[in-house]
Amino acid sequence: MERAVVFVHGTGVRADKYTRTFSTVRDAIRATSPGREVRGCFWGAQEGARLLFNGASIPGYADSGGGADEKADEDIALWGVLYTDPWYELRLLGLGAPPVVRTVPGRLPPAEEFLTAIRSLTPSAELLALLARHDLGGFFTEAVVALRGSPELEEAARTADTGGHEHRHAAARALTAHTLAAAAERRDTALTGLARDALATRISAELGGQARSLAERLKRASAHGLTWRVHRRRGSYTDHGFAFAADILRYQARGDGVRSLLRRTVEDTPGDRITVIGHSLGGIAAVDLLALASVPRVDQLITVGSQAAFFYETGALVSREHPDLLPPYFPERWLNIYDPRDFLSFRATDVFRGRVRDVRVDNGQPFPQAHSAYWDNNAVWDAVRTWLG
């Protein structure tokens, strides 16, 4: 039977860092298990904390250098995630509520219109020429086949509104990302940003999307909470530590979104059995999800630098309060990796007795660097690979 892996990141992580970390995790797993399916759950942009009033609640925030915008390119941040997870936006769309639409005589429902546009896509001469210019024709064909067979497409279709323009744009970006990621992996080449955007715009037009620039579409999608805005700030202590602590606070208050996205990611992952690897807050979300309800096919859990046991001991774990025990449907195999120098990692064996095995590692770094250094530690990967089998 095939085992797949789903990786869920931790607190304070946004697009750039997620892309780097996920690539490291995926490559390390595939180094000894070539071809193993490795999926990522990127929740930071959708469900992470942000300063909605630009730090208005923080005394002296602007005067002390907070809020100085870094010129982060939103397009690049988006593409960085899509290259590792082409169906990411479609998965987010699928989590939305189906719109209320009126039946128009002689016209298909929005969901069927959107699916028909994907299923009937036949590249025009212009698109074929654009693909041929970069020798991408075969990769694009593979992308179309993969998209048509993906569960994310069907799930996103259910939330399409009349016209489905945002869905068509997301599908165009998904096809572009899948095409370019496959080409880069096999040929070690990449297009310029301008060439990539031209390809995405052409595909979007052929799917029936309205003619708007990619930046405009991203801005509109962000306003609806379907993609993200990457506004990293610097200049004050608050800026440096904000996302790190605030993500945890937001999760404790409104963690359903993270858990829903993780569940959907697991459901969309192919494989007979699934191992969830959760770092930091991602480990808490994984424990909560798996303790609140049965998640089919997930029979292994690996938490790395996680606070789940500490939250349970202090009465702060959402899914369980002492003396309630973990339910029978919780995965029988749970590995917890911690570094004593990482003050955000905790032992779990003596808290969840008989349900988890602790492995102590030394990342060779002081705190807070120790919290992010697990993925470059061979001892971590020795433990993970042994656990995966």
C-alpha beads as a LAMMPS data file, in Angstrom:
LAMMPS data file: protein, C-alpha beads

389 atoms
388 bonds

1 atom types
1 bond types

-500.0 500.0 xlo xhi
-500.0 500.0 ylo yhi
-500.0 500.0 zlo zhi

Masses

1 110.0

Atoms # bond

1 1 1 0.000 0.000 0.000
2 1 1 1.183 3.505 -0.772
3 1 1 1.898 5.923 2.055
4 1 1 1.653 9.663 1.493
5 1 1 2.801 12.525 3.707
6 1 1 1.054 15.806 4.507
7 1 1 3.234 18.547 6.020
8 1 1 1.643 21.398 7.983
9 1 1 3.837 24.350 8.926
10 1 1 4.109 26.201 12.192
11 1 1 3.543 29.637 13.656
12 1 1 4.790 32.821 12.017
13 1 1 5.357 31.203 8.619
14 1 1 4.338 33.028 5.459
15 1 1 4.723 32.325 1.744
16 1 1 8.482 32.672 1.223
17 1 1 9.495 30.674 4.289
18 1 1 6.828 28.053 3.662
19 1 1 8.057 27.454 0.123
20 1 1 11.638 26.933 1.312
21 1 1 10.671 24.705 4.232
22 1 1 8.268 22.563 2.237
23 1 1 10.865 22.015 -0.474
24 1 1 13.377 20.899 2.172
25 1 1 10.884 18.514 3.768
26 1 1 9.737 17.054 0.449
27 1 1 13.284 16.545 -0.836
28 1 1 14.434 14.910 2.405
29 1 1 11.545 12.435 2.363
30 1 1 11.992 11.592 -1.303
31 1 1 15.743 11.132 -0.881
32 1 1 15.054 7.659 0.511
33 1 1 11.511 7.193 -0.829
34 1 1 11.556 8.409 -4.446
35 1 1 8.116 9.070 -5.806
36 1 1 6.419 9.265 -2.408
37 1 1 3.496 11.710 -2.504
38 1 1 4.264 14.702 -0.263
39 1 1 1.659 17.434 0.078
40 1 1 1.773 20.662 2.059
41 1 1 -0.873 22.544 4.017
42 1 1 -0.074 26.267 3.802
43 1 1 -2.422 28.058 6.200
44 1 1 -0.301 31.098 7.114
45 1 1 -1.691 33.517 4.548
46 1 1 -5.301 32.449 4.810
47 1 1 -5.591 31.900 8.563
48 1 1 -2.521 33.594 10.050
49 1 1 -2.769 36.774 12.102
50 1 1 -2.273 40.241 10.654
51 1 1 -2.502 43.787 11.987
52 1 1 -5.873 44.892 10.639
53 1 1 -5.358 48.507 11.752
54 1 1 -1.644 48.722 10.944
55 1 1 -0.570 48.560 14.576
56 1 1 -3.001 51.191 15.904
57 1 1 -3.381 49.257 19.174
58 1 1 0.370 49.258 19.882
59 1 1 1.710 52.341 21.716
60 1 1 4.391 54.130 19.713
61 1 1 4.271 51.543 16.933
62 1 1 4.870 53.868 13.978
63 1 1 7.213 56.207 15.874
64 1 1 9.511 53.333 16.822
65 1 1 9.899 52.139 13.268
66 1 1 7.040 49.683 13.052
67 1 1 4.971 49.361 9.944
68 1 1 7.651 50.249 7.425
69 1 1 6.524 48.330 4.373
70 1 1 8.997 45.984 2.791
71 1 1 8.595 45.902 -0.993
72 1 1 7.478 42.300 -1.160
73 1 1 6.173 41.196 -4.503
74 1 1 2.751 39.652 -4.015
75 1 1 2.874 37.920 -7.375
76 1 1 6.158 36.190 -6.558
77 1 1 4.892 35.052 -3.159
78 1 1 1.824 33.552 -4.805
79 1 1 3.763 31.744 -7.495
80 1 1 6.238 30.405 -4.944
81 1 1 3.444 28.535 -3.196
82 1 1 1.714 27.459 -6.403
83 1 1 4.895 25.873 -7.766
84 1 1 4.871 23.469 -4.799
85 1 1 1.071 23.111 -4.644
86 1 1 -0.610 24.071 -7.954
87 1 1 -4.140 23.372 -6.680
88 1 1 -3.734 25.561 -3.569
89 1 1 -6.109 28.329 -4.654
90 1 1 -8.687 25.846 -5.886
91 1 1 -8.588 24.126 -2.493
92 1 1 -9.263 27.439 -0.769
93 1 1 -12.125 28.146 -3.146
94 1 1 -13.573 24.744 -2.317
95 1 1 -13.751 25.651 1.369
96 1 1 -16.144 28.516 0.645
97 1 1 -19.922 28.409 0.832
98 1 1 -21.864 27.701 -2.382
99 1 1 -23.341 30.958 -3.689
100 1 1 -27.029 31.599 -4.096
101 1 1 -27.588 31.815 -7.853
102 1 1 -30.690 32.166 -9.973
103 1 1 -31.467 29.585 -12.604
104 1 1 -31.218 31.091 -16.077
105 1 1 -33.204 29.249 -18.754
106 1 1 -30.943 27.777 -21.403
107 1 1 -27.794 28.274 -19.312
108 1 1 -25.891 25.708 -17.285
109 1 1 -25.520 26.202 -13.519
110 1 1 -22.268 28.044 -12.627
111 1 1 -20.582 24.868 -11.356
112 1 1 -21.270 23.038 -14.613
113 1 1 -20.206 26.043 -16.677
114 1 1 -16.881 26.149 -14.874
115 1 1 -16.276 22.406 -15.182
116 1 1 -17.263 22.470 -18.846
117 1 1 -14.711 25.219 -19.495
118 1 1 -11.978 23.031 -18.006
119 1 1 -13.092 19.782 -19.612
120 1 1 -13.504 21.297 -23.069
121 1 1 -10.304 23.345 -23.053
122 1 1 -8.601 22.994 -26.421
123 1 1 -5.544 25.233 -26.840
124 1 1 -5.886 27.844 -29.559
125 1 1 -3.198 28.426 -32.158
126 1 1 -1.989 31.389 -30.106
127 1 1 -1.653 29.344 -26.921
128 1 1 0.012 26.475 -28.790
129 1 1 2.534 28.900 -30.251
130 1 1 3.244 30.356 -26.822
131 1 1 3.781 26.887 -25.358
132 1 1 5.952 25.830 -28.303
133 1 1 8.128 28.919 -27.912
134 1 1 9.225 27.606 -24.519
135 1 1 8.902 23.885 -25.368
136 1 1 6.106 23.443 -22.821
137 1 1 3.442 21.695 -24.896
138 1 1 3.831 18.275 -23.315
139 1 1 4.008 19.677 -19.797
140 1 1 0.830 21.692 -20.379
141 1 1 -1.016 18.605 -21.603
142 1 1 0.019 16.777 -18.431
143 1 1 -1.202 19.708 -16.339
144 1 1 -4.627 19.705 -17.997
145 1 1 -5.033 15.960 -17.445
146 1 1 -3.977 16.297 -13.802
147 1 1 -6.352 19.207 -13.174
148 1 1 -9.320 17.421 -14.713
149 1 1 -8.718 14.456 -12.430
150 1 1 -8.095 16.410 -9.236
151 1 1 -10.641 16.414 -6.384
152 1 1 -9.830 20.097 -5.824
153 1 1 -11.435 20.982 -9.164
154 1 1 -14.758 19.361 -8.277
155 1 1 -14.741 20.938 -4.814
156 1 1 -13.984 24.410 -6.161
157 1 1 -16.717 24.094 -8.793
158 1 1 -19.367 23.873 -6.080
159 1 1 -18.584 27.433 -4.982
160 1 1 -18.471 29.038 -8.444
161 1 1 -20.731 32.035 -8.932
162 1 1 -22.278 33.253 -12.166
163 1 1 -19.471 33.568 -14.683
164 1 1 -17.017 31.883 -12.310
165 1 1 -14.306 34.364 -13.255
166 1 1 -12.275 33.994 -10.060
167 1 1 -12.428 30.224 -10.410
168 1 1 -11.260 30.414 -14.023
169 1 1 -8.363 32.671 -13.069
170 1 1 -7.385 30.269 -10.283
171 1 1 -7.537 27.345 -12.713
172 1 1 -5.336 29.248 -15.176
173 1 1 -2.737 29.925 -12.488
174 1 1 -2.939 26.284 -11.412
175 1 1 -2.300 25.051 -14.953
176 1 1 0.551 27.513 -15.389
177 1 1 2.190 26.552 -12.096
178 1 1 1.845 22.814 -12.758
179 1 1 3.307 23.230 -16.251
180 1 1 6.281 25.317 -15.159
181 1 1 7.034 23.285 -12.031
182 1 1 7.141 20.057 -14.039
183 1 1 9.350 21.652 -16.678
184 1 1 11.725 23.058 -14.060
185 1 1 12.005 19.701 -12.292
186 1 1 12.857 17.765 -15.440
187 1 1 14.866 20.363 -17.343
188 1 1 16.188 22.623 -14.580
189 1 1 15.066 25.715 -16.494
190 1 1 12.642 28.504 -15.688
191 1 1 10.751 31.230 -17.514
192 1 1 11.016 34.894 -16.647
193 1 1 8.179 36.397 -14.667
194 1 1 6.940 38.262 -17.735
195 1 1 6.796 35.077 -19.813
196 1 1 5.020 33.236 -16.998
197 1 1 2.430 35.985 -16.615
198 1 1 1.820 36.072 -20.359
199 1 1 1.162 32.333 -20.318
200 1 1 -1.224 32.579 -17.351
201 1 1 -3.091 35.460 -18.977
202 1 1 -3.480 33.520 -22.240
203 1 1 -4.762 30.411 -20.460
204 1 1 -7.173 32.490 -18.401
205 1 1 -8.568 34.093 -21.538
206 1 1 -9.115 30.693 -23.136
207 1 1 -10.982 29.536 -20.055
208 1 1 -13.292 32.517 -20.379
209 1 1 -11.768 34.741 -17.722
210 1 1 -12.185 38.481 -17.930
211 1 1 -9.194 40.472 -19.151
212 1 1 -7.673 41.793 -15.934
213 1 1 -4.033 41.939 -15.009
214 1 1 -2.677 39.314 -12.648
215 1 1 -2.000 41.955 -9.998
216 1 1 -5.607 43.152 -10.159
217 1 1 -6.907 39.615 -9.842
218 1 1 -4.684 38.947 -6.854
219 1 1 -5.860 42.132 -5.186
220 1 1 -9.502 41.226 -5.760
221 1 1 -8.996 37.666 -4.568
222 1 1 -7.198 38.893 -1.472
223 1 1 -10.110 41.162 -0.629
224 1 1 -12.336 38.086 -0.645
225 1 1 -9.896 36.133 1.530
226 1 1 -9.085 33.622 -1.202
227 1 1 -5.396 34.335 -1.588
228 1 1 -3.156 36.484 0.550
229 1 1 -1.279 39.662 1.053
230 1 1 2.328 39.378 2.035
231 1 1 3.186 42.497 4.031
232 1 1 6.245 41.727 6.082
233 1 1 7.309 44.639 8.227
234 1 1 10.480 45.552 10.009
235 1 1 11.788 48.232 12.320
236 1 1 10.390 47.301 15.709
237 1 1 10.302 44.421 18.145
238 1 1 6.596 44.028 17.544
239 1 1 7.135 43.501 13.841
240 1 1 9.773 40.837 14.391
241 1 1 7.720 38.845 16.893
242 1 1 4.195 39.664 15.804
243 1 1 3.246 36.751 13.538
244 1 1 5.112 34.285 15.745
245 1 1 2.949 34.935 18.816
246 1 1 -0.199 36.275 17.170
247 1 1 -0.737 33.175 15.047
248 1 1 -1.003 31.121 18.236
249 1 1 -3.452 33.586 19.783
250 1 1 -5.577 33.618 16.647
251 1 1 -5.554 29.832 16.412
252 1 1 -6.751 29.494 19.994
253 1 1 -9.623 31.897 19.282
254 1 1 -10.482 30.880 15.715
255 1 1 -8.675 27.703 14.785
256 1 1 -11.476 26.110 12.771
257 1 1 -10.107 27.560 9.538
258 1 1 -6.683 25.964 9.971
259 1 1 -8.197 22.607 10.859
260 1 1 -10.650 22.742 7.937
261 1 1 -7.851 23.476 5.486
262 1 1 -5.736 20.666 6.934
263 1 1 -8.629 18.211 6.692
264 1 1 -9.319 19.192 3.091
265 1 1 -5.628 18.846 2.225
266 1 1 -5.611 15.339 3.699
267 1 1 -8.814 14.396 1.886
268 1 1 -7.368 15.566 -1.435
269 1 1 -4.081 13.696 -0.965
270 1 1 -3.833 10.386 -2.852
271 1 1 -2.567 7.312 -1.060
272 1 1 -3.791 4.346 0.956
273 1 1 -2.285 5.599 4.205
274 1 1 -1.247 9.088 5.279
275 1 1 1.290 10.425 7.754
276 1 1 0.738 13.983 8.965
277 1 1 3.881 15.892 9.954
278 1 1 3.143 19.029 11.979
279 1 1 5.722 21.585 13.061
280 1 1 5.068 23.877 16.024
281 1 1 1.499 25.229 15.817
282 1 1 0.935 22.891 12.882
283 1 1 1.440 20.025 15.314
284 1 1 -1.209 21.445 17.637
285 1 1 -3.651 21.795 14.745
286 1 1 -2.945 18.210 13.682
287 1 1 -3.522 16.846 17.190
288 1 1 -6.746 18.847 17.510
289 1 1 -8.037 17.739 14.125
290 1 1 -7.291 14.066 14.744
291 1 1 -8.724 14.175 18.281
292 1 1 -11.966 15.947 17.349
293 1 1 -13.084 13.460 14.694
294 1 1 -11.876 10.445 12.782
295 1 1 -9.862 11.355 9.679
296 1 1 -9.811 8.370 7.309
297 1 1 -6.442 7.007 6.139
298 1 1 -4.383 9.011 8.658
299 1 1 -2.693 6.332 10.748
300 1 1 0.515 8.150 11.699
301 1 1 1.288 11.519 13.263
302 1 1 4.678 13.181 13.658
303 1 1 4.898 16.395 15.686
304 1 1 8.119 18.393 15.583
305 1 1 8.894 21.226 17.986
306 1 1 5.262 21.253 19.043
307 1 1 3.379 22.562 22.063
308 1 1 0.458 20.099 21.992
309 1 1 1.432 18.295 25.201
310 1 1 2.044 21.579 27.048
311 1 1 -1.338 22.917 25.919
312 1 1 -3.048 19.767 27.197
313 1 1 -1.207 19.908 30.514
314 1 1 -2.231 23.549 31.013
315 1 1 -5.842 23.068 29.918
316 1 1 -5.377 25.028 26.692
317 1 1 -5.728 22.264 24.085
318 1 1 -8.895 22.904 22.081
319 1 1 -9.747 19.274 21.395
320 1 1 -9.196 17.723 24.815
321 1 1 -9.275 18.883 28.425
322 1 1 -7.785 16.831 31.241
323 1 1 -8.796 14.230 32.334
324 1 1 -10.337 13.402 28.928
325 1 1 -8.077 11.014 27.031
326 1 1 -7.324 10.801 23.342
327 1 1 -10.128 8.956 21.523
328 1 1 -9.748 5.418 20.126
329 1 1 -9.762 6.715 16.538
330 1 1 -6.688 8.899 17.149
331 1 1 -3.683 7.501 15.210
332 1 1 -2.000 4.696 17.119
333 1 1 1.462 5.727 15.922
334 1 1 2.481 9.192 17.131
335 1 1 6.107 10.346 17.143
336 1 1 7.009 13.579 18.961
337 1 1 10.414 15.150 18.217
338 1 1 11.754 17.831 20.557
339 1 1 14.944 19.767 21.279
340 1 1 15.459 20.855 24.929
341 1 1 17.036 24.108 23.676
342 1 1 13.867 24.893 21.733
343 1 1 11.677 26.470 24.391
344 1 1 8.620 25.958 22.173
345 1 1 9.044 22.176 22.031
346 1 1 7.760 19.842 24.726
347 1 1 7.860 16.204 25.732
348 1 1 4.616 14.261 25.328
349 1 1 5.256 10.718 26.590
350 1 1 4.406 11.436 30.236
351 1 1 1.371 13.518 29.297
352 1 1 -0.307 11.240 26.750
353 1 1 0.812 7.980 28.354
354 1 1 0.876 5.002 26.041
355 1 1 -0.108 7.065 22.972
356 1 1 3.116 8.748 21.855
357 1 1 6.855 8.188 21.644
358 1 1 9.299 11.053 22.303
359 1 1 12.576 11.456 20.419
360 1 1 15.072 14.001 21.718
361 1 1 17.355 15.736 19.217
362 1 1 19.990 18.456 19.396
363 1 1 19.741 21.108 16.683
364 1 1 22.943 22.759 17.907
365 1 1 21.306 26.177 18.045
366 1 1 20.134 28.493 20.814
367 1 1 16.525 29.633 21.043
368 1 1 14.795 30.904 18.914
369 1 1 16.958 29.539 16.077
370 1 1 16.569 26.035 17.500
371 1 1 12.835 26.153 16.743
372 1 1 13.428 26.393 12.989
373 1 1 16.520 24.203 12.707
374 1 1 14.915 20.755 12.786
375 1 1 14.803 20.286 9.024
376 1 1 18.591 20.500 8.645
377 1 1 19.227 17.975 11.411
378 1 1 20.068 14.454 10.206
379 1 1 18.863 13.004 13.507
380 1 1 15.385 14.346 12.799
381 1 1 15.273 12.695 9.402
382 1 1 16.647 9.424 10.750
383 1 1 13.720 9.335 13.190
384 1 1 11.161 10.376 10.565
385 1 1 12.293 7.833 7.975
386 1 1 12.315 5.041 10.549
387 1 1 8.786 6.002 11.565
388 1 1 7.531 6.146 7.991
389 1 1 8.939 2.682 7.322

Bonds

1 1 1 2
2 1 2 3
3 1 3 4
4 1 4 5
5 1 5 6
6 1 6 7
7 1 7 8
8 1 8 9
9 1 9 10
10 1 10 11
11 1 11 12
12 1 12 13
13 1 13 14
14 1 14 15
15 1 15 16
16 1 16 17
17 1 17 18
18 1 18 19
19 1 19 20
20 1 20 21
21 1 21 22
22 1 22 23
23 1 23 24
24 1 24 25
25 1 25 26
26 1 26 27
27 1 27 28
28 1 28 29
29 1 29 30
30 1 30 31
31 1 31 32
32 1 32 33
33 1 33 34
34 1 34 35
35 1 35 36
36 1 36 37
37 1 37 38
38 1 38 39
39 1 39 40
40 1 40 41
41 1 41 42
42 1 42 43
43 1 43 44
44 1 44 45
45 1 45 46
46 1 46 47
47 1 47 48
48 1 48 49
49 1 49 50
50 1 50 51
51 1 51 52
52 1 52 53
53 1 53 54
54 1 54 55
55 1 55 56
56 1 56 57
57 1 57 58
58 1 58 59
59 1 59 60
60 1 60 61
61 1 61 62
62 1 62 63
63 1 63 64
64 1 64 65
65 1 65 66
66 1 66 67
67 1 67 68
68 1 68 69
69 1 69 70
70 1 70 71
71 1 71 72
72 1 72 73
73 1 73 74
74 1 74 75
75 1 75 76
76 1 76 77
77 1 77 78
78 1 78 79
79 1 79 80
80 1 80 81
81 1 81 82
82 1 82 83
83 1 83 84
84 1 84 85
85 1 85 86
86 1 86 87
87 1 87 88
88 1 88 89
89 1 89 90
90 1 90 91
91 1 91 92
92 1 92 93
93 1 93 94
94 1 94 95
95 1 95 96
96 1 96 97
97 1 97 98
98 1 98 99
99 1 99 100
100 1 100 101
101 1 101 102
102 1 102 103
103 1 103 104
104 1 104 105
105 1 105 106
106 1 106 107
107 1 107 108
108 1 108 109
109 1 109 110
110 1 110 111
111 1 111 112
112 1 112 113
113 1 113 114
114 1 114 115
115 1 115 116
116 1 116 117
117 1 117 118
118 1 118 119
119 1 119 120
120 1 120 121
121 1 121 122
122 1 122 123
123 1 123 124
124 1 124 125
125 1 125 126
126 1 126 127
127 1 127 128
128 1 128 129
129 1 129 130
130 1 130 131
131 1 131 132
132 1 132 133
133 1 133 134
134 1 134 135
135 1 135 136
136 1 136 137
137 1 137 138
138 1 138 139
139 1 139 140
140 1 140 141
141 1 141 142
142 1 142 143
143 1 143 144
144 1 144 145
145 1 145 146
146 1 146 147
147 1 147 148
148 1 148 149
149 1 149 150
150 1 150 151
151 1 151 152
152 1 152 153
153 1 153 154
154 1 154 155
155 1 155 156
156 1 156 157
157 1 157 158
158 1 158 159
159 1 159 160
160 1 160 161
161 1 161 162
162 1 162 163
163 1 163 164
164 1 164 165
165 1 165 166
166 1 166 167
167 1 167 168
168 1 168 169
169 1 169 170
170 1 170 171
171 1 171 172
172 1 172 173
173 1 173 174
174 1 174 175
175 1 175 176
176 1 176 177
177 1 177 178
178 1 178 179
179 1 179 180
180 1 180 181
181 1 181 182
182 1 182 183
183 1 183 184
184 1 184 185
185 1 185 186
186 1 186 187
187 1 187 188
188 1 188 189
189 1 189 190
190 1 190 191
191 1 191 192
192 1 192 193
193 1 193 194
194 1 194 195
195 1 195 196
196 1 196 197
197 1 197 198
198 1 198 199
199 1 199 200
200 1 200 201
201 1 201 202
202 1 202 203
203 1 203 204
204 1 204 205
205 1 205 206
206 1 206 207
207 1 207 208
208 1 208 209
209 1 209 210
210 1 210 211
211 1 211 212
212 1 212 213
213 1 213 214
214 1 214 215
215 1 215 216
216 1 216 217
217 1 217 218
218 1 218 219
219 1 219 220
220 1 220 221
221 1 221 222
222 1 222 223
223 1 223 224
224 1 224 225
225 1 225 226
226 1 226 227
227 1 227 228
228 1 228 229
229 1 229 230
230 1 230 231
231 1 231 232
232 1 232 233
233 1 233 234
234 1 234 235
235 1 235 236
236 1 236 237
237 1 237 238
238 1 238 239
239 1 239 240
240 1 240 241
241 1 241 242
242 1 242 243
243 1 243 244
244 1 244 245
245 1 245 246
246 1 246 247
247 1 247 248
248 1 248 249
249 1 249 250
250 1 250 251
251 1 251 252
252 1 252 253
253 1 253 254
254 1 254 255
255 1 255 256
256 1 256 257
257 1 257 258
258 1 258 259
259 1 259 260
260 1 260 261
261 1 261 262
262 1 262 263
263 1 263 264
264 1 264 265
265 1 265 266
266 1 266 267
267 1 267 268
268 1 268 269
269 1 269 270
270 1 270 271
271 1 271 272
272 1 272 273
273 1 273 274
274 1 274 275
275 1 275 276
276 1 276 277
277 1 277 278
278 1 278 279
279 1 279 280
280 1 280 281
281 1 281 282
282 1 282 283
283 1 283 284
284 1 284 285
285 1 285 286
286 1 286 287
287 1 287 288
288 1 288 289
289 1 289 290
290 1 290 291
291 1 291 292
292 1 292 293
293 1 293 294
294 1 294 295
295 1 295 296
296 1 296 297
297 1 297 298
298 1 298 299
299 1 299 300
300 1 300 301
301 1 301 302
302 1 302 303
303 1 303 304
304 1 304 305
305 1 305 306
306 1 306 307
307 1 307 308
308 1 308 309
309 1 309 310
310 1 310 311
311 1 311 312
312 1 312 313
313 1 313 314
314 1 314 315
315 1 315 316
316 1 316 317
317 1 317 318
318 1 318 319
319 1 319 320
320 1 320 321
321 1 321 322
322 1 322 323
323 1 323 324
324 1 324 325
325 1 325 326
326 1 326 327
327 1 327 328
328 1 328 329
329 1 329 330
330 1 330 331
331 1 331 332
332 1 332 333
333 1 333 334
334 1 334 335
335 1 335 336
336 1 336 337
337 1 337 338
338 1 338 339
339 1 339 340
340 1 340 341
341 1 341 342
342 1 342 343
343 1 343 344
344 1 344 345
345 1 345 346
346 1 346 347
347 1 347 348
348 1 348 349
349 1 349 350
350 1 350 351
351 1 351 352
352 1 352 353
353 1 353 354
354 1 354 355
355 1 355 356
356 1 356 357
357 1 357 358
358 1 358 359
359 1 359 360
360 1 360 361
361 1 361 362
362 1 362 363
363 1 363 364
364 1 364 365
365 1 365 366
366 1 366 367
367 1 367 368
368 1 368 369
369 1 369 370
370 1 370 371
371 1 371 372
372 1 372 373
373 1 373 374
374 1 374 375
375 1 375 376
376 1 376 377
377 1 377 378
378 1 378 379
379 1 379 380
380 1 380 381
381 1 381 382
382 1 382 383
383 1 383 384
384 1 384 385
385 1 385 386
386 1 386 387
387 1 387 388
388 1 388 389
